[in-house]
Amino acid sequence: MSFLQWLLAGALALPVAGIAAEAVPLSPEQARTLGVRFQSIQGSAELNVSAHARVVLRPDAQAVVAAPYAGALPRVLVAVGQSVRAGQPVATFTSPQLYEARRALAEAESQSRLAQQALARDRQLHDDGIIAASRWQSTQAHASEAAAMAQARRAELAASGVKLAASEAQLLAPRAGIVTEVMVQPGARVEASAAVVRVADPKGLELDLLLGRELPLPSVGDRVQVATRGAAGKVEGIAPVGDGSAGMRVRVALSHNGDLRLGESVTAMLTLKAPGADSARADTADRLRIPAAALVYWRGQTGVFIETGKSVRFAALSVETRDEATAVVHGVLPMGARIAVAGIAALKSLMSGGE
């Protein structure tokens, strides 16, 4: 009999070979002799995971000034990096369609004024009993149609983002911010809806995280921090990347920007809530990060060997993700459990009776 077998036989009193009890006695001296080392692991309702993040603009923090019609841009009035206010001209614009829209507006407003004058006249004539009710109703309908046409023409020009000055038309910035891109040169001809200038709010930042398969997924509402930059926020949305890599894209809405800058890459810390974290129990079903070396495959299950007083037993766990160094697991573990991180083979032999 080898020394290891003798030690295992002394540690166990197994009535049936190869069948281990739920907990097997293991003294500190035997653990040292077998090379077994335990590490404390604290159950927690939260798990911190670091990930690389890119600082991007929120979708609602940027806007594009576009040409409402096909035309030309005689002058560009702003440059990249320039601050602009809402309604500030960014370029001058000419277009035959714009002139036609202005003519149509003038005609519609003229027709509306004439219809209102006819309405006032016929109202008086109807009250005096000079004209029939049918003519008064026809005048009312005509005035309503003319007013609606004039309103539609005004709305068309207002939606185009064009300010009609005395000598030229100007494209206006739809919001205050910084000019981040100028897409045309002065004098260029553009098609309808062509982008001219991009304006963004430099404070409207968010984080874009790309998580690989080796990292656990957060939930909407989980906290995110970039402590070195004084930034903090919460997970706002999660979506698959869609390139076949099984990666997930996580959008983080920032409540504090700190000193983050647009376009830079930073390391963010996600605080993930464990499933069942709201329940108060002596045993907790927490999401834990443990050394990958502690995982053992035993009797068709994956788990760890945990120390309970002067004994050791196997606890099954559900592995969420793992890499060469660490694993993220779910499972019911006692508070303050100590798991074996070395001497795993000796413990397996011990649990099976040394055979």
Secondary structure, 3 states (H helix, E strand, C coil): CCHHHHHHHHHCCCCCCCCCCCEEECCHHHHHHHCCEEEECCCCCEEEEEEEEEEEECHHHEEEEECCCCEECCCECCCCCCEECCCCEEEEEECHHHHHHHHHHHHHHHHHHHHHHHHHHHHHHHHCCCCCHHHHHHHHHHHHHHHHHHHHHHHHHHHCCEEECCCCEEEECCCCEEEEEECCCCCCEECCCCEEEEEECCCCEEEEEEECCCCCCCCCCCEEEEHHHCEEEEEEEEEECCCCCCCEEEEEEEEECCCCCCCCEEEEEEEEECCCCCCCCCEEEEEEEEEHHHCEEECCEEEEEEEECCEEEEEECEEEEECCCEEEEEEEEECCCEEEEECHHHHHHHHCCCC
